[in-house]
Amino acid sequence: MARAGGITNAVNVGIAVQADWENREFISNISLNVRRLFEFLVQFEATTKSKLATLNEKLDTLERRLELLEVQVYMAKKLTSLFPMAIIVYYQAGTWQ
């Protein structure tokens, strides 16, 4: 009977070792996937920041151009209200840009 108990104990230890290996493999897979997810998020953040910075520069340029056009339109309106014929003469002379 002592012998049967030893076999049962060995089987139980074997089952426990197998379960331990499976748990370790599962934890290792989870850790690997978390690491991959983290690396993706870091790369995504860097790429997104770069693209947003580029878009911000383009938007700044467009805003400056719009401000310039607004001033030009304002000045043209003022000029035409003060000197209506000056614009026509200026345009016909070919110097209008």
LOBA-873192 format. One record per residue (C-alpha): y, z, x. Coordinates in steps of 0.05 Angstrom, whole numbers, plus 5000, padded with zeros to 4 digits. Layout:
# residues N
YZX;...
END
This chain:
# residues 97
500050005000;504650135058;503549425079;505549145011;511949545013;513549255081;512748545056;517048684996;522248995040;522048395087;522747925027;528648325001;531948305070;530647555073;533747455005;539647885025;540747495089;540346835051;545347085000;549847325057;549746645090;551246305023;557146775012;559746645082;559145895073;562845945006;568446365037;568845875096;569545285048;574945655008;578645815072;578245105096;580844835030;586545345029;588345135100;588344395080;592644545019;597544925062;597944365113;599143865057;604644285028;608044365096;607743605107;610143475035;616043945045;618043605110;617542915080;621243115017;626843445057;627642815099;627842355039;632742805003;637242825064;637242065066;638842024992;644342535000;647542115055;647241495012;650241874953;655942134997;657441425019;657541184947;662041754926;667041584981;666940854961;668041034889;673941474907;676940904948;676040424890;679240914842;685340974887;685740224895;685440124819;690640664809;695240354861;694239654831;696139904762;702240254790;704239634828;703439174768;707439634724;713039654775;712838924798;708838504748;710437844782;708938104852;701438114840;701337404814;705337154874;701137564922;694637294892;696936574891;698936624964;691636734981;692637405013;689037794959;682838124985;
END
